[in-house]
Amino acid sequence: MAIKKASDYTIETRRNGRFSVHKRGGGLINGEEKTKILQAAGKVKVLKAKAKPAPEAEAPAT
């Protein structure tokens, strides 16, 4: 089921609920390019990794 058709690609929903992005020529788009397209269409949110707390300085052993 096509959700959005653009001049360069088509976004479709798979039966399992995930999205696939097809090139105009028939190939699939994967990776970061797919993520950018889905994010621009408002279909997915990209979460940033939480920053790790700075390691505390260990007390020198006496």
C-alpha positions in Angstrom: 0.0 0.0 0.0 1.6 3.2 -1.2 1.6 6.0 1.4 3.5 8.7 -0.4 4.7 9.0 -4.0 7.4 11.5 -4.8 9.2 12.1 -8.1 12.2 10.1 -6.9 10.8 7.5 -4.5 7.6 5.8 -3.1 7.0 5.0 0.6 5.0 1.8 1.2 3.8 0.0 4.4 4.8 -3.7 4.7 2.4 -6.2 6.1 4.4 -6.2 9.3 3.9 -2.5 9.8 7.4 -1.3 8.9 8.1 1.0 5.9 9.9 0.3 2.7 11.2 3.0 0.3 11.5 2.2 -3.4 13.4 4.2 -6.0 11.7 5.3 -9.1 13.5 2.7 -11.1 12.4 -0.1 -8.8 15.3 -0.6 -6.4 15.1 -0.2 -2.6 16.6 2.6 -0.6 18.2 1.6 2.7 20.3 3.0 5.5 20.7 6.7 6.3 19.0 7.9 3.1 15.9 5.8 4.0 15.9 7.2 7.5 16.1 10.8 6.3 13.2 10.2 3.8 11.0 8.6 6.5 11.9 11.3 9.0 11.0 14.1 6.6 7.7 12.4 5.9 6.9 12.2 9.6 6.8 8.4 9.7 9.7 7.8 12.2 11.5 9.6 14.9 15.2 9.3 15.2 16.3 9.2 18.8 19.7 10.4 19.9 21.8 8.3 22.2 21.9 9.6 25.8 25.3 11.0 26.8 27.2 8.8 29.2 28.1 10.5 32.5 31.7 11.5 32.9 33.7 8.9 34.8 34.6 10.0 38.3 38.3 10.4 39.1 39.5 7.5 41.3 41.2 8.2 44.6 44.9 7.2 44.5 45.7 4.1 46.4 47.9 4.6 49.4 
